[in-house]
Structure formats: structure tokens, C-alpha cells
Amino acid sequence: MSTKGTISKENQELSDKIMLGFRMAYEKLVRESALHGESLVFGQNGKTVYIPATELLKDIENKKK
């Protein structure tokens, strides 16, 4: 039984795998969208914003450095 506010090792490993899968899928979406000159749609402060995938790809590549 875990104490409130802690996460078991197994649950942490599962969470890490889910987050890795999310990051991989997001990067694939951004790369493919950038190849086609597309933008991705996000919500920001209750408004819809369109961000060119090429800008998002630059951010991804800078974070890998």
C-alpha cells in the first residue's frame, strides 16, 4: 500500500513510458506537418492559435541540444 503523495516504482515506470510515447508521437506529428508546410492548432488562454510546424520543429531540435 502506498502513502498518499507517493508513486510506486511500477507506476512511475509506466508513467515514464507513456510520456516517452507521447513525446515520440508529438515529434512525429510535428516533423510530418513541417514537411507539408502545415500548422498545428493549440488552445492558449481560451483562444485558438495556429503555430507553423517548422517553428515547433525548431523548438524540438533546440531542446535536444
N, CA, C and O atoms as a Maestro MAE file, in Angstrom:
{
 s_m_m2io_version
 :::
 2.0.0
}

f_m_ct {
 s_m_title
 :::
 protein
 m_atom[260] {
  # First column is atom index #
  i_m_mmod_type
  r_m_x_coord
  r_m_y_coord
  r_m_z_coord
  i_m_residue_number
  s_m_chain_name
  s_m_pdb_residue_name
  s_m_pdb_atom_name
  i_m_atomic_number
  :::
  1 25 0.852 -1.173 0.000 1 A "MET " " N  " 7
  2 3 0.000 0.000 0.000 1 A "MET " " CA " 6
  3 2 0.896 1.234 0.000 1 A "MET " " C  " 6
  4 15 1.859 1.298 0.764 1 A "MET " " O  " 8
  5 25 0.590 2.209 -0.843 2 A "SER " " N  " 7
  6 3 1.419 3.408 -0.874 2 A "SER " " CA " 6
  7 2 0.835 4.508 -0.019 2 A "SER " " C  " 6
  8 15 -0.367 4.581 0.238 2 A "SER " " O  " 8
  9 25 1.739 5.350 0.404 3 A "THR " " N  " 7
  10 3 1.347 6.503 1.196 3 A "THR " " CA " 6
  11 2 0.868 7.599 0.258 3 A "THR " " C  " 6
  12 15 1.346 7.710 -0.871 3 A "THR " " O  " 8
  13 25 -0.060 8.394 0.717 4 A "LYS " " N  " 7
  14 3 -0.587 9.477 -0.111 4 A "LYS " " CA " 6
  15 2 0.550 10.396 -0.545 4 A "LYS " " C  " 6
  16 15 1.381 10.798 0.269 4 A "LYS " " O  " 8
  17 25 0.576 10.722 -1.834 5 A "GLY " " N  " 7
  18 3 1.599 11.616 -2.345 5 A "GLY " " CA " 6
  19 2 2.816 10.899 -2.915 5 A "GLY " " C  " 6
  20 15 3.724 11.549 -3.433 5 A "GLY " " O  " 8
  21 25 2.852 9.572 -2.831 6 A "THR " " N  " 7
  22 3 3.968 8.823 -3.403 6 A "THR " " CA " 6
  23 2 3.457 7.963 -4.537 6 A "THR " " C  " 6
  24 15 2.266 7.666 -4.629 6 A "THR " " O  " 8
  25 25 4.368 7.574 -5.387 7 A "ILE " " N  " 7
  26 3 4.001 6.726 -6.519 7 A "ILE " " CA " 6
  27 2 4.916 5.506 -6.491 7 A "ILE " " C  " 6
  28 15 6.115 5.622 -6.238 7 A "ILE " " O  " 8
  29 25 4.342 4.351 -6.751 8 A "SER " " N  " 7
  30 3 5.143 3.129 -6.726 8 A "SER " " CA " 6
  31 2 6.120 3.136 -7.898 8 A "SER " " C  " 6
  32 15 5.924 3.847 -8.884 8 A "SER " " O  " 8
  33 25 7.165 2.336 -7.775 9 A "LYS " " N  " 7
  34 3 8.169 2.233 -8.829 9 A "LYS " " CA " 6
  35 2 7.523 1.779 -10.136 9 A "LYS " " C  " 6
  36 15 7.841 2.303 -11.204 9 A "LYS " " O  " 8
  37 25 6.620 0.810 -10.053 10 A "GLU " " N  " 7
  38 3 5.956 0.287 -11.247 10 A "GLU " " CA " 6
  39 2 5.114 1.369 -11.938 10 A "GLU " " C  " 6
  40 15 5.126 1.502 -13.162 10 A "GLU " " O  " 8
  41 25 4.385 2.136 -11.119 11 A "ASN " " N  " 7
  42 3 3.563 3.204 -11.692 11 A "ASN " " CA " 6
  43 2 4.425 4.311 -12.279 11 A "ASN " " C  " 6
  44 15 4.059 4.906 -13.293 11 A "ASN " " O  " 8
  45 25 5.574 4.598 -11.653 12 A "GLN " " N  " 7
  46 3 6.479 5.611 -12.188 12 A "GLN " " CA " 6
  47 2 7.045 5.158 -13.531 12 A "GLN " " C  " 6
  48 15 7.144 5.952 -14.466 12 A "GLN " " O  " 8
  49 25 7.414 3.886 -13.626 13 A "GLU " " N  " 7
  50 3 7.930 3.348 -14.886 13 A "GLU " " CA " 6
  51 2 6.868 3.415 -15.975 13 A "GLU " " C  " 6
  52 15 7.172 3.774 -17.113 13 A "GLU " " O  " 8
  53 25 5.635 3.077 -15.644 14 A "LEU " " N  " 7
  54 3 4.539 3.160 -16.601 14 A "LEU " " CA " 6
  55 2 4.320 4.606 -17.045 14 A "LEU " " C  " 6
  56 15 4.151 4.875 -18.234 14 A "LEU " " O  " 8
  57 25 4.324 5.519 -16.105 15 A "SER " " N  " 7
  58 3 4.163 6.940 -16.414 15 A "SER " " CA " 6
  59 2 5.275 7.425 -17.342 15 A "SER " " C  " 6
  60 15 5.021 8.168 -18.291 15 A "SER " " O  " 8
  61 25 6.511 7.001 -17.063 16 A "ASP " " N  " 7
  62 3 7.649 7.392 -17.907 16 A "ASP " " CA " 6
  63 2 7.488 6.873 -19.332 16 A "ASP " " C  " 6
  64 15 7.780 7.584 -20.294 16 A "ASP " " O  " 8
  65 25 7.022 5.635 -19.465 17 A "LYS " " N  " 7
  66 3 6.814 5.047 -20.795 17 A "LYS " " CA " 6
  67 2 5.710 5.782 -21.559 17 A "LYS " " C  " 6
  68 15 5.834 6.023 -22.760 17 A "LYS " " O  " 8
  69 25 4.649 6.130 -20.868 18 A "ILE " " N  " 7
  70 3 3.545 6.859 -21.504 18 A "ILE " " CA " 6
  71 2 4.031 8.224 -21.988 18 A "ILE " " C  " 6
  72 15 3.724 8.631 -23.108 18 A "ILE " " O  " 8
  73 25 4.787 8.930 -21.150 19 A "MET " " N  " 7
  74 3 5.300 10.251 -21.535 19 A "MET " " CA " 6
  75 2 6.278 10.148 -22.708 19 A "MET " " C  " 6
  76 15 6.267 11.005 -23.591 19 A "MET " " O  " 8
  77 25 7.116 9.121 -22.731 20 A "LEU " " N  " 7
  78 3 8.033 8.918 -23.848 20 A "LEU " " CA " 6
  79 2 7.245 8.680 -25.134 20 A "LEU " " C  " 6
  80 15 7.565 9.249 -26.178 20 A "LEU " " O  " 8
  81 25 6.219 7.842 -25.056 21 A "GLY " " N  " 7
  82 3 5.380 7.586 -26.225 21 A "GLY " " CA " 6
  83 2 4.694 8.848 -26.721 21 A "GLY " " C  " 6
  84 15 4.603 9.079 -27.926 21 A "GLY " " O  " 8
  85 25 4.212 9.661 -25.795 22 A "PHE " " N  " 7
  86 3 3.581 10.933 -26.166 22 A "PHE " " CA " 6
  87 2 4.578 11.840 -26.878 22 A "PHE " " C  " 6
  88 15 4.262 12.416 -27.919 22 A "PHE " " O  " 8
  89 25 5.788 11.969 -26.317 23 A "ARG " " N  " 7
  90 3 6.803 12.834 -26.936 23 A "ARG " " CA " 6
  91 2 7.182 12.346 -28.324 23 A "ARG " " C  " 6
  92 15 7.362 13.148 -29.241 23 A "ARG " " O  " 8
  93 25 7.304 11.030 -28.482 24 A "MET " " N  " 7
  94 3 7.658 10.464 -29.790 24 A "MET " " CA " 6
  95 2 6.554 10.732 -30.818 24 A "MET " " C  " 6
  96 15 6.839 11.105 -31.956 24 A "MET " " O  " 8
  97 25 5.306 10.543 -30.417 25 A "ALA " " N  " 7
  98 3 4.179 10.774 -31.320 25 A "ALA " " CA " 6
  99 2 4.069 12.258 -31.689 25 A "ALA " " C  " 6
  100 15 3.807 12.599 -32.843 25 A "ALA " " O  " 8
  101 25 4.272 13.134 -30.701 26 A "TYR " " N  " 7
  102 3 4.211 14.576 -30.950 26 A "TYR " " CA " 6
  103 2 5.319 14.985 -31.922 26 A "TYR " " C  " 6
  104 15 5.073 15.748 -32.857 26 A "TYR " " O  " 8
  105 25 6.531 14.485 -31.709 27 A "GLU " " N  " 7
  106 3 7.636 14.829 -32.602 27 A "GLU " " CA " 6
  107 2 7.363 14.337 -34.025 27 A "GLU " " C  " 6
  108 15 7.657 15.041 -34.991 27 A "GLU " " O  " 8
  109 25 6.809 13.145 -34.157 28 A "LYS " " N  " 7
  110 3 6.481 12.614 -35.484 28 A "LYS " " CA " 6
  111 2 5.434 13.495 -36.167 28 A "LYS " " C  " 6
  112 15 5.557 13.811 -37.351 28 A "LYS " " O  " 8
  113 25 4.409 13.889 -35.418 29 A "LEU " " N  " 7
  114 3 3.372 14.766 -35.964 29 A "LEU " " CA " 6
  115 2 3.965 16.086 -36.435 29 A "LEU " " C  " 6
  116 15 3.642 16.564 -37.522 29 A "LEU " " O  " 8
  117 25 4.835 16.674 -35.615 30 A "VAL " " N  " 7
  118 3 5.444 17.957 -35.972 30 A "VAL " " CA " 6
  119 2 6.325 17.802 -37.205 30 A "VAL " " C  " 6
  120 15 6.256 18.626 -38.116 30 A "VAL " " O  " 8
  121 25 7.150 16.763 -37.249 31 A "ARG " " N  " 7
  122 3 8.041 16.556 -38.408 31 A "ARG " " CA " 6
  123 2 7.250 16.372 -39.703 31 A "ARG " " C  " 6
  124 15 7.576 16.975 -40.726 31 A "ARG " " O  " 8
  125 25 6.214 15.542 -39.654 32 A "GLU " " N  " 7
  126 3 5.413 15.306 -40.863 32 A "GLU " " CA " 6
  127 2 4.656 16.570 -41.280 32 A "GLU " " C  " 6
  128 15 4.529 16.852 -42.472 32 A "GLU " " O  " 8
  129 25 4.164 17.314 -40.322 33 A "SER " " N  " 7
  130 3 3.454 18.557 -40.628 33 A "SER " " CA " 6
  131 2 4.409 19.594 -41.221 33 A "SER " " C  " 6
  132 15 4.042 20.326 -42.139 33 A "SER " " O  " 8
  133 25 5.625 19.654 -40.698 34 A "ALA " " N  " 7
  134 3 6.625 20.599 -41.214 34 A "ALA " " CA " 6
  135 2 6.976 20.260 -42.661 34 A "ALA " " C  " 6
  136 15 7.165 21.160 -43.480 34 A "ALA " " O  " 8
  137 25 7.062 18.989 -42.977 35 A "LEU " " N  " 7
  138 3 7.371 18.573 -44.352 35 A "LEU " " CA " 6
  139 2 6.316 19.058 -45.339 35 A "LEU " " C  " 6
  140 15 6.623 19.319 -46.502 35 A "LEU " " O  " 8
  141 25 5.081 19.178 -44.880 36 A "HIS " " N  " 7
  142 3 3.981 19.590 -45.749 36 A "HIS " " CA " 6
  143 2 3.621 21.069 -45.588 36 A "HIS " " C  " 6
  144 15 2.630 21.533 -46.152 36 A "HIS " " O  " 8
  145 25 4.421 21.803 -44.824 37 A "GLY " " N  " 7
  146 3 4.164 23.235 -44.650 37 A "GLY " " CA " 6
  147 2 2.895 23.536 -43.873 37 A "GLY " " C  " 6
  148 15 2.248 24.557 -44.109 37 A "GLY " " O  " 8
  149 25 2.539 22.668 -42.960 38 A "GLU " " N  " 7
  150 3 1.291 22.827 -42.211 38 A "GLU " " CA " 6
  151 2 1.523 23.480 -40.854 38 A "GLU " " C  " 6
  152 15 2.654 23.592 -40.382 38 A "GLU " " O  " 8
  153 25 0.437 23.903 -40.248 39 A "SER " " N  " 7
  154 3 0.454 24.439 -38.888 39 A "SER " " CA " 6
  155 2 -0.317 23.499 -37.976 39 A "SER " " C  " 6
  156 15 -1.171 22.735 -38.428 39 A "SER " " O  " 8
  157 25 -0.006 23.564 -36.692 40 A "LEU " " N  " 7
  158 3 -0.758 22.810 -35.701 40 A "LEU " " CA " 6
  159 2 -1.602 23.792 -34.904 40 A "LEU " " C  " 6
  160 15 -1.227 24.951 -34.726 40 A "LEU " " O  " 8
  161 25 -2.728 23.321 -34.436 41 A "VAL " " N  " 7
  162 3 -3.691 24.173 -33.734 41 A "VAL " " CA " 6
  163 2 -3.627 23.869 -32.245 41 A "VAL " " C  " 6
  164 15 -3.689 22.712 -31.828 41 A "VAL " " O  " 8
  165 25 -3.500 24.939 -31.442 42 A "PHE " " N  " 7
  166 3 -3.448 24.815 -29.992 42 A "PHE " " CA " 6
  167 2 -4.421 25.796 -29.377 42 A "PHE " " C  " 6
  168 15 -4.831 26.763 -30.019 42 A "PHE " " O  " 8
  169 25 -4.790 25.548 -28.139 43 A "GLY " " N  " 7
  170 3 -5.579 26.496 -27.366 43 A "GLY " " CA " 6
  171 2 -4.655 27.229 -26.409 43 A "GLY " " C  " 6
  172 15 -3.840 26.612 -25.723 43 A "GLY " " O  " 8
  173 25 -4.786 28.554 -26.367 44 A "GLN " " N  " 7
  174 3 -3.951 29.350 -25.473 44 A "GLN " " CA " 6
  175 2 -4.795 30.466 -24.888 44 A "GLN " " C  " 6
  176 15 -5.299 31.325 -25.612 44 A "GLN " " O  " 8
  177 25 -4.946 30.447 -23.571 45 A "ASN " " N  " 7
  178 3 -5.755 31.450 -22.879 45 A "ASN " " CA " 6
  179 2 -7.168 31.540 -23.461 45 A "ASN " " C  " 6
  180 15 -7.717 32.630 -23.618 45 A "ASN " " O  " 8
  181 25 -7.739 30.395 -23.773 46 A "GLY " " N  " 7
  182 3 -9.100 30.349 -24.291 46 A "GLY " " CA " 6
  183 2 -9.241 30.719 -25.754 46 A "GLY " " C  " 6
  184 15 -10.357 30.824 -26.262 46 A "GLY " " O  " 8
  185 25 -8.117 30.920 -26.441 47 A "LYS " " N  " 7
  186 3 -8.158 31.279 -27.861 47 A "LYS " " CA " 6
  187 2 -7.471 30.200 -28.681 47 A "LYS " " C  " 6
  188 15 -6.597 29.487 -28.189 47 A "LYS " " O  " 8
  189 25 -7.877 30.093 -29.932 48 A "THR " " N  " 7
  190 3 -7.271 29.153 -30.853 48 A "THR " " CA " 6
  191 2 -6.083 29.825 -31.519 48 A "THR " " C  " 6
  192 15 -6.198 30.936 -32.036 48 A "THR " " O  " 8
  193 25 -4.935 29.143 -31.505 49 A "VAL " " N  " 7
  194 3 -3.747 29.680 -32.162 49 A "VAL " " CA " 6
  195 2 -3.203 28.634 -33.132 49 A "VAL " " C  " 6
  196 15 -3.247 27.434 -32.861 49 A "VAL " " O  " 8
  197 25 -2.698 29.103 -34.249 50 A "TYR " " N  " 7
  198 3 -2.094 28.261 -35.267 50 A "TYR " " CA " 6
  199 2 -0.592 28.518 -35.234 50 A "TYR " " C  " 6
  200 15 -0.145 29.654 -35.387 50 A "TYR " " O  " 8
  201 25 0.175 27.459 -35.033 51 A "ILE " " N  " 7
  202 3 1.627 27.593 -34.966 51 A "ILE " " CA " 6
  203 2 2.223 26.757 -36.098 51 A "ILE " " C  " 6
  204 15 1.966 25.557 -36.193 51 A "ILE " " O  " 8
  205 25 3.022 27.402 -36.956 52 A "PRO " " N  " 7
  206 3 3.658 26.643 -38.039 52 A "PRO " " CA " 6
  207 2 4.508 25.503 -37.476 52 A "PRO " " C  " 6
  208 15 5.264 25.693 -36.523 52 A "PRO " " O  " 8
  209 25 4.379 24.344 -38.063 53 A "ALA " " N  " 7
  210 3 5.105 23.171 -37.583 53 A "ALA " " CA " 6
  211 2 6.610 23.391 -37.659 53 A "ALA " " C  " 6
  212 15 7.355 22.816 -36.865 53 A "ALA " " O  " 8
  213 25 7.071 24.214 -38.601 54 A "THR " " N  " 7
  214 3 8.505 24.479 -38.696 54 A "THR " " CA " 6
  215 2 9.021 25.177 -37.437 54 A "THR " " C  " 6
  216 15 10.146 24.919 -37.008 54 A "THR " " O  " 8
  217 25 8.216 26.054 -36.844 55 A "GLU " " N  " 7
  218 3 8.617 26.711 -35.597 55 A "GLU " " CA " 6
  219 2 8.677 25.704 -34.458 55 A "GLU " " C  " 6
  220 15 9.608 25.729 -33.652 55 A "GLU " " O  " 8
  221 25 7.696 24.825 -34.388 56 A "LEU " " N  " 7
  222 3 7.675 23.798 -33.350 56 A "LEU " " CA " 6
  223 2 8.859 22.846 -33.501 56 A "LEU " " C  " 6
  224 15 9.439 22.403 -32.510 56 A "LEU " " O  " 8
  225 25 9.211 22.537 -34.750 57 A "LEU " " N  " 7
  226 3 10.335 21.648 -35.010 57 A "LEU " " CA " 6
  227 2 11.644 22.287 -34.543 57 A "LEU " " C  " 6
  228 15 12.508 21.602 -33.995 57 A "LEU " " O  " 8
  229 25 11.789 23.579 -34.754 58 A "LYS " " N  " 7
  230 3 12.985 24.281 -34.261 58 A "LYS " " CA " 6
  231 2 13.085 24.165 -32.750 58 A "LYS " " C  " 6
  232 15 14.168 23.934 -32.213 58 A "LYS " " O  " 8
  233 25 11.961 24.325 -32.062 59 A "ASP " " N  " 7
  234 3 11.948 24.187 -30.602 59 A "ASP " " CA " 6
  235 2 12.361 22.779 -30.170 59 A "ASP " " C  " 6
  236 15 13.140 22.622 -29.230 59 A "ASP " " O  " 8
  237 25 11.847 21.767 -30.847 60 A "ILE " " N  " 7
  238 3 12.185 20.375 -30.519 60 A "ILE " " CA " 6
  239 2 13.682 20.152 -30.708 60 A "ILE " " C  " 6
  240 15 14.341 19.570 -29.847 60 A "ILE " " O  " 8
  241 25 14.211 20.614 -31.829 61 A "GLU " " N  " 7
  242 3 15.633 20.393 -32.122 61 A "GLU " " CA " 6
  243 2 16.525 21.157 -31.133 61 A "GLU " " C  " 6
  244 15 17.586 20.663 -30.752 61 A "GLU " " O  " 8
  245 25 16.103 22.350 -30.720 62 A "ASN " " N  " 7
  246 3 16.892 23.113 -29.745 62 A "ASN " " CA " 6
  247 2 16.909 22.435 -28.385 62 A "ASN " " C  " 6
  248 15 17.914 22.499 -27.677 62 A "ASN " " O  " 8
  249 25 15.822 21.791 -28.012 63 A "LYS " " N  " 7
  250 3 15.753 21.107 -26.712 63 A "LYS " " CA " 6
  251 2 16.623 19.856 -26.689 63 A "LYS " " C  " 6
  252 15 17.032 19.406 -25.618 63 A "LYS " " O  " 8
  253 25 16.911 19.290 -27.863 64 A "LYS " " N  " 7
  254 3 17.738 18.091 -27.923 64 A "LYS " " CA " 6
  255 2 19.224 18.417 -27.786 64 A "LYS " " C  " 6
  256 15 20.035 17.520 -27.552 64 A "LYS " " O  " 8
  257 25 19.583 19.678 -27.928 65 A "LYS " " N  " 7
  258 3 20.999 20.081 -27.862 65 A "LYS " " CA " 6
  259 2 21.498 20.139 -26.460 65 A "LYS " " C  " 6
  260 15 22.664 20.460 -26.233 65 A "LYS " " O  " 8
  :::
 }
 m_bond[259] {
  # First column is bond index #
  i_m_from
  i_m_to
  i_m_order
  :::
  1 1 2 1
  2 2 3 1
  3 3 4 2
  4 3 5 1
  5 5 6 1
  6 6 7 1
  7 7 8 2
  8 7 9 1
  9 9 10 1
  10 10 11 1
  11 11 12 2
  12 11 13 1
  13 13 14 1
  14 14 15 1
  15 15 16 2
  16 15 17 1
  17 17 18 1
  18 18 19 1
  19 19 20 2
  20 19 21 1
  21 21 22 1
  22 22 23 1
  23 23 24 2
  24 23 25 1
  25 25 26 1
  26 26 27 1
  27 27 28 2
  28 27 29 1
  29 29 30 1
  30 30 31 1
  31 31 32 2
  32 31 33 1
  33 33 34 1
  34 34 35 1
  35 35 36 2
  36 35 37 1
  37 37 38 1
  38 38 39 1
  39 39 40 2
  40 39 41 1
  41 41 42 1
  42 42 43 1
  43 43 44 2
  44 43 45 1
  45 45 46 1
  46 46 47 1
  47 47 48 2
  48 47 49 1
  49 49 50 1
  50 50 51 1
  51 51 52 2
  52 51 53 1
  53 53 54 1
  54 54 55 1
  55 55 56 2
  56 55 57 1
  57 57 58 1
  58 58 59 1
  59 59 60 2
  60 59 61 1
  61 61 62 1
  62 62 63 1
  63 63 64 2
  64 63 65 1
  65 65 66 1
  66 66 67 1
  67 67 68 2
  68 67 69 1
  69 69 70 1
  70 70 71 1
  71 71 72 2
  72 71 73 1
  73 73 74 1
  74 74 75 1
  75 75 76 2
  76 75 77 1
  77 77 78 1
  78 78 79 1
  79 79 80 2
  80 79 81 1
  81 81 82 1
  82 82 83 1
  83 83 84 2
  84 83 85 1
  85 85 86 1
  86 86 87 1
  87 87 88 2
  88 87 89 1
  89 89 90 1
  90 90 91 1
  91 91 92 2
  92 91 93 1
  93 93 94 1
  94 94 95 1
  95 95 96 2
  96 95 97 1
  97 97 98 1
  98 98 99 1
  99 99 100 2
  100 99 101 1
  101 101 102 1
  102 102 103 1
  103 103 104 2
  104 103 105 1
  105 105 106 1
  106 106 107 1
  107 107 108 2
  108 107 109 1
  109 109 110 1
  110 110 111 1
  111 111 112 2
  112 111 113 1
  113 113 114 1
  114 114 115 1
  115 115 116 2
  116 115 117 1
  117 117 118 1
  118 118 119 1
  119 119 120 2
  120 119 121 1
  121 121 122 1
  122 122 123 1
  123 123 124 2
  124 123 125 1
  125 125 126 1
  126 126 127 1
  127 127 128 2
  128 127 129 1
  129 129 130 1
  130 130 131 1
  131 131 132 2
  132 131 133 1
  133 133 134 1
  134 134 135 1
  135 135 136 2
  136 135 137 1
  137 137 138 1
  138 138 139 1
  139 139 140 2
  140 139 141 1
  141 141 142 1
  142 142 143 1
  143 143 144 2
  144 143 145 1
  145 145 146 1
  146 146 147 1
  147 147 148 2
  148 147 149 1
  149 149 150 1
  150 150 151 1
  151 151 152 2
  152 151 153 1
  153 153 154 1
  154 154 155 1
  155 155 156 2
  156 155 157 1
  157 157 158 1
  158 158 159 1
  159 159 160 2
  160 159 161 1
  161 161 162 1
  162 162 163 1
  163 163 164 2
  164 163 165 1
  165 165 166 1
  166 166 167 1
  167 167 168 2
  168 167 169 1
  169 169 170 1
  170 170 171 1
  171 171 172 2
  172 171 173 1
  173 173 174 1
  174 174 175 1
  175 175 176 2
  176 175 177 1
  177 177 178 1
  178 178 179 1
  179 179 180 2
  180 179 181 1
  181 181 182 1
  182 182 183 1
  183 183 184 2
  184 183 185 1
  185 185 186 1
  186 186 187 1
  187 187 188 2
  188 187 189 1
  189 189 190 1
  190 190 191 1
  191 191 192 2
  192 191 193 1
  193 193 194 1
  194 194 195 1
  195 195 196 2
  196 195 197 1
  197 197 198 1
  198 198 199 1
  199 199 200 2
  200 199 201 1
  201 201 202 1
  202 202 203 1
  203 203 204 2
  204 203 205 1
  205 205 206 1
  206 206 207 1
  207 207 208 2
  208 207 209 1
  209 209 210 1
  210 210 211 1
  211 211 212 2
  212 211 213 1
  213 213 214 1
  214 214 215 1
  215 215 216 2
  216 215 217 1
  217 217 218 1
  218 218 219 1
  219 219 220 2
  220 219 221 1
  221 221 222 1
  222 222 223 1
  223 223 224 2
  224 223 225 1
  225 225 226 1
  226 226 227 1
  227 227 228 2
  228 227 229 1
  229 229 230 1
  230 230 231 1
  231 231 232 2
  232 231 233 1
  233 233 234 1
  234 234 235 1
  235 235 236 2
  236 235 237 1
  237 237 238 1
  238 238 239 1
  239 239 240 2
  240 239 241 1
  241 241 242 1
  242 242 243 1
  243 243 244 2
  244 243 245 1
  245 245 246 1
  246 246 247 1
  247 247 248 2
  248 247 249 1
  249 249 250 1
  250 250 251 1
  251 251 252 2
  252 251 253 1
  253 253 254 1
  254 254 255 1
  255 255 256 2
  256 255 257 1
  257 257 258 1
  258 258 259 1
  259 259 260 2
  :::
 }
}
